[in-house]
Amino acid sequence: MSWSTIFALAVHDIKAKYAGSALGMLWELAEPLVTAGIYWFVYTVALRGDAVDDIPYALWLMVGIAPWFFLSGGLNGAAVCFHDYRFLVRKTKFHAEFLPAVRVCSAALSHGVFLFLVYLILCFSGFRPCLGQLWMLYWFLAGAAMSLGLGTILALWCVYLKDVAYAVKVLIQLGFWITPVFWNPAALPESFRWIIVWNPAAILVQGYREALLYGRNLTWQIQGMFWIVTVVCGAVAWLLMKKCRPFLADHL
């Protein structure tokens, strides 16, 4: 299967998701914007929280929530891709192993639109464009790689155990609270810093903020932690897919 086919299926996936909706893909932007607005109000108005490193909290939050919704959307979609496309999986000539990539690509397209909106808001808020912000593209691809590896593992588990799809939603909710999306990681006690160091989602969120807000990248040591987890997930996903692919249709 070519990348053009994967892209075409991803576009079709988005269209099918909002078929019959008057606003269409705008609903894809509504959830992260509303979520960011709620947390901004609670933190800055109700709790009277301060800016982070002299950056308005609303902007700091919006940049951090963008990769989180990309990751969570990719994982949620990939986890159920074989069930949603069971009619294609049962076709012997269809390369079902690419379906997780279709869902990650679908999440990436939606994320790209939201990210463009976030960047426009930053520019209108006084942030000057700089070359260092291009590191965001690096983290965009890094997030897609992690979503693909972990999403493929979850998709295969979901074929044999449908409860995995429900567990993923619960774990993503848990992950949101232990990932510094709306809270400042600098406020975390030293004894709990391992939550950030070994949490690839936390590193991804930090990578986006470093690129878009400061025009720089994370240290190679921190990036190494992220890629260790991502490469391991990718290798496990490849081995599981190689073993399970011939039997997918039998379990759907």
N, C-alpha and C positions, 0 to 999 in steps of 0.2 A: 504493500500500500504506500502511495507517495504522500509527501507532505501536503500537496495540493488537495488530495482526497481527504486527508485529516482536517485540513482547514475548512473544506466545503461541508464536511459533516459537523464541524464545530459551529459554523454559521447556521446550519439547519437546526442544530440542537438549541441554539438561542431563539431562533424564530419559533420553533415548536413550543418552547417554554412559555412564550408570551403570545401565543396564537389567540386571537380574539380579544386581546387587550388593546384598549384605545391608546394608552401611553407606551405600550411596548417595552423597549429596553430601558426606558426611564425608570421603571421599577427597580432595575438592577442598581441604579445609582441612589435610589431612595433609602434603602436600608442602611448603607454605611453613613450617608449624610445625616439621617435621623438619629442613628446611634451616636455619632460624634456630637451632634447637637445636644442630646440628652446628657451625655457625660460632661460636656463643656458646662452646661447649666448647673449640674449637680456640684461639680468640682469648683467652678469659679464663682458662682452666685450663691449657692446654698452653703458650701463649705469654705468659700472665699480662699480658694487655692491660688498660689502665685504662679507667675510665668516660670518656664523652665529655661535656664541659661539665657534670660532676657528675651526669650521667644514667647510670644503669646500662646497661652495654653491651647486655645482652639486650633491654631496652626500645627503645634507640636502633636496634638492628638490626631488631627486629620491625616498627617503624614504617617503616623504609626498605625492607624486603623486600616489604611489602604492595603498593605501587604497581608495583614491578618485576614481580611475578607477574601483576598486572592487565595491564600492558603486554605482557609476553611471551605470556600466555595469549590476549589479543586478537589479536596479530599471528600467532601460530601457527594459531589457529582461522580467522582471516580468509583467510590465504594459501591454504588448501585448500577454501574454502567452495564455490566453483563446481564443483569435482570431487566433493565430498561430496553436493551437491544437484544433480547433473547432470540427474536426472530431472525436477526442477522448472525448471531453466534451459531445457530443451528444449520446455517448454510456452510457446507464443507469448504467452499472456495473463498469464503470471507475470512480476512485476517483479524480475528477477534482480539488478538493480543494488542492491537492498536487502539482499542476502545477507551482505555484509561487516558491515552494521549489526546483523544478527541475531547473528553471532558475537561482535561487540564487546559487544552487550547481554548475551549469555550470560556472557561474562567479567566484565561489570560486576555481574551478579547474584551470582556466586560471590565476587567481590571485596567486595561489600557485606557479605556474611555474615562473611567473614574480618576485615574492617575493624571491624565491630561487636565481634567477639571481642577484637581488639587494644585497642579503646577501653575495654572492660570491664577488661582486664588493667591498663591505665594507671590507671584509676580506683581499682582495688583496690591499686595500688602507691603511691598517695598523690597522684596528679595531680588537681588540682581542675578541674572543668569550667569553661570560660570562653567568652565570645562569640568571642574570637579563634580558637578551634578550628573555628569554622564556615568558616574559609578552606579547610578540608579539602574541603568540598563543591565549592568553586571548582576545586580541583586534581583532584578526582574527575572533573568534567566536562571539564577540560583534558586529562586522560589519555585519556578516551573519544574526544575530538576528534582527538587525535594518532593513537590506535590506528585510528580509522576511516579517516583520510586515508591513512596509510602502509599499513594493512592492505588497502585497496582497490587500491592500486598493486601490492602483492605478489600479490594474488589474480588480477589481470589478467595479470601476468607469468607466473604459475604456469599459466594456461590454455595459453599458447603455449610455455612451457618448464617442464616438470615438475621439473627440477632445482632450480628456485627454492625449492620447499618444503623441500628438504634444506638448501639454502644458508641459509634463514631460521633453521633450528635452530642451525646453526654460528655464524651472526652473532649470534644472541641469546646464545649462550654467551660469545662474545667481548665482547659489550656488557655482560654481567654483571660482567666483571672490570674494565672501564674505567669503570664507573659506581660511584660511591661508595655502594654498598649495604652492604657490610660493612667498608669502610675509611673512615677519617676524611679528608674532602677537605682539611682544614687541613694534613695531613701531606704533601700533594703539593707538589713544588718549583714555584717561580714560573714556570719555563719550560714547565711542563706544565699550567698552569691552563686553557689553551685547551680541553683535553679536557672540562672541566666546563662552560665557558662556551658551547661550541657542541654540547654533548651534551644534547638535550632530555630524555632519560631521567634524566640527572643533575639537571637543574633540577626535574623532576617529583618525584624522590625528596627533594630539598631542600625543595620546597614542602610536601610532606606532613609532614616533620619540623618545619619552622618552625610549621606550623599546630597539629599535635597536641601537640608537646613544649613549644613556647614561646608559643603563642597569638598568632602574628603571621604576616604574609605577607612574601614576598620583595620586593625593591626592584622598581620598575617597569622599570628597565634590564634586570634579569635576566629578568623576565617577558617583556619585549619580545623577547629572544633566542628564548625558547621559542615565542612566537606567530609569529615570522617563519618558523621551520621548519615549524610546524604548518599555517599558512595556505598556505604554498607547497605542502606535501604535499597539502592539501585541494584546491587549485586544479588541480594536476597530476592528481590522482585523478579529478576531475570531467571534465576534458578527455579523459583516456584512456577513461573509461567511456562518454562520449558517442560516441567514435569506435569503440570495440570492441564495445559492447553488441549491435549487430545480428549480429555474427559469433561470439558466444560459443558458441552451441549447435553450430556447425559444427566447432569445435575440441575438443569434449568427447566 
